Amino acid sequence: MQWSQFGRRVKQYSIELCPSGPIDDRDPVLWALVRDEEAIGPGLPRLRYRLPVPPGSQEQVTAAVRQYAPPHLWLGEAQREPGHLGRPDPSRRPGR
């Protein structure tokens, strides 16, 4: 779970999914979730999926991840720079 400050009192949250296999960054549904950034941990890929978490639901999302994901795959919560959600890379849009 990643978060960044948005204004004085609001935090934006996201879940970062780092698949162990290749990412199809031209997938017609998932391309907008793909981010290419420095790896968030040793042995993790640069390409990952970033899923925004609806405001006020971070505790429920965290509980669900902890319930269903193996403990060694949960890296915890980390603060990021403001605006960490970013925007999809338009060059990855299918059909371009």
The 8 nearest C-alpha neighbors of each residue, nearest first, counted from 0:
[[1, 14, 76, 13, 75, 15, 77, 2],
 [0, 2, 77, 13, 12, 76, 78, 14],
 [3, 1, 12, 78, 11, 79, 13, 10],
 [2, 4, 81, 79, 11, 10, 78, 80],
 [3, 5, 10, 81, 9, 6, 11, 2],
 [6, 4, 9, 10, 11, 81, 3, 7],
 [5, 7, 9, 8, 4, 10, 81, 3],
 [8, 6, 9, 5, 4, 10, 3, 81],
 [7, 9, 6, 10, 5, 4, 11, 3],
 [8, 10, 5, 6, 4, 7, 11, 54],
 [9, 11, 4, 5, 3, 2, 12, 8],
 [12, 10, 2, 3, 5, 4, 9, 13],
 [13, 11, 2, 52, 1, 51, 10, 3],
 [14, 12, 51, 52, 1, 50, 0, 49],
 [13, 15, 0, 50, 49, 1, 16, 51],
 [14, 16, 49, 48, 13, 17, 50, 0],
 [17, 15, 48, 47, 18, 14, 49, 50],
 [16, 18, 47, 15, 19, 44, 48, 43],
 [19, 17, 20, 16, 47, 21, 22, 44],
 [18, 20, 17, 21, 43, 44, 22, 42],
 [21, 19, 18, 22, 17, 44, 23, 46],
 [20, 22, 23, 19, 18, 46, 24, 44],
 [23, 21, 24, 20, 46, 18, 47, 33],
 [22, 24, 25, 26, 21, 30, 29, 33],
 [23, 25, 30, 26, 22, 91, 33, 29],
 [26, 24, 93, 30, 23, 91, 92, 27],
 [25, 27, 30, 29, 28, 23, 24, 93],
 [26, 28, 93, 29, 25, 30, 92, 31],
 [29, 27, 26, 30, 31, 25, 32, 93],
 [28, 30, 26, 31, 32, 27, 33, 24],
 [31, 29, 24, 26, 25, 33, 32, 28],
 [32, 30, 87, 29, 33, 88, 28, 92],
 [31, 33, 48, 49, 30, 29, 50, 34],
 [34, 32, 48, 30, 47, 31, 24, 49],
 [33, 35, 47, 46, 48, 36, 32, 49],
 [36, 34, 46, 45, 47, 33, 37, 38],
 [37, 35, 45, 34, 38, 46, 47, 39],
 [36, 38, 45, 39, 35, 44, 46, 40],
 [37, 39, 45, 40, 44, 43, 36, 41],
 [40, 38, 37, 43, 41, 45, 44, 36],
 [39, 41, 38, 43, 42, 44, 74, 37],
 [42, 40, 43, 39, 38, 44, 37, 45],
 [41, 43, 40, 44, 38, 39, 19, 45],
 [42, 44, 41, 40, 38, 17, 39, 45],
 [45, 43, 46, 38, 17, 42, 47, 19],
 [44, 46, 38, 36, 37, 35, 47, 43],
 [47, 45, 35, 44, 34, 33, 36, 22],
 [48, 46, 17, 34, 33, 16, 45, 49],
 [47, 49, 33, 16, 32, 15, 34, 50],
 [50, 48, 15, 32, 14, 13, 33, 16],
 [49, 51, 14, 13, 48, 52, 32, 15],
 [52, 50, 13, 12, 53, 49, 14, 84],
 [51, 53, 13, 12, 50, 54, 57, 56],
 [52, 54, 56, 55, 51, 57, 12, 11],
 [55, 53, 56, 52, 11, 57, 12, 10],
 [54, 56, 57, 53, 58, 52, 59, 12],
 [55, 57, 59, 58, 54, 53, 60, 52],
 [56, 58, 60, 59, 55, 61, 52, 12],
 [59, 57, 61, 60, 56, 62, 55, 63],
 [58, 60, 62, 56, 61, 57, 63, 64],
 [61, 59, 57, 63, 62, 58, 64, 56],
 [60, 62, 58, 64, 63, 59, 57, 65],
 [61, 63, 59, 65, 60, 64, 66, 58],
 [64, 62, 66, 60, 61, 65, 59, 67],
 [65, 63, 61, 67, 66, 68, 62, 60],
 [64, 66, 62, 63, 68, 67, 61, 70],
 [65, 67, 63, 64, 62, 68, 69, 61],
 [66, 68, 64, 65, 63, 69, 62, 70],
 [69, 67, 64, 65, 66, 70, 72, 73],
 [68, 70, 71, 72, 67, 73, 65, 66],
 [71, 69, 72, 73, 68, 65, 74, 66],
 [72, 70, 69, 73, 74, 68, 65, 75],
 [73, 71, 70, 69, 74, 68, 75, 65],
 [74, 72, 70, 75, 71, 68, 69, 65],
 [75, 73, 72, 76, 71, 0, 70, 77],
 [76, 74, 73, 0, 77, 1, 61, 72],
 [75, 77, 0, 1, 74, 78, 2, 73],
 [78, 76, 1, 2, 79, 0, 75, 74],
 [77, 79, 2, 3, 1, 76, 80, 4],
 [80, 78, 3, 2, 83, 1, 77, 81],
 [79, 81, 83, 3, 82, 78, 4, 2],
 [82, 80, 3, 4, 83, 5, 79, 2],
 [81, 83, 84, 85, 80, 3, 5, 4],
 [84, 82, 85, 81, 80, 79, 3, 2],
 [85, 83, 82, 86, 51, 13, 49, 11],
 [86, 84, 83, 82, 87, 34, 88, 49],
 [85, 87, 88, 84, 31, 34, 32, 89],
 [86, 88, 31, 89, 32, 33, 85, 34],
 [87, 89, 90, 91, 86, 31, 92, 34],
 [90, 88, 92, 91, 87, 31, 95, 86],
 [89, 91, 88, 92, 95, 93, 87, 25],
 [92, 90, 89, 25, 88, 24, 93, 30],
 [93, 91, 89, 90, 95, 25, 94, 30],
 [94, 92, 25, 95, 27, 91, 26, 30],
 [93, 95, 92, 25, 91, 27, 90, 26],
 [94, 93, 92, 90, 91, 89, 25, 27]]
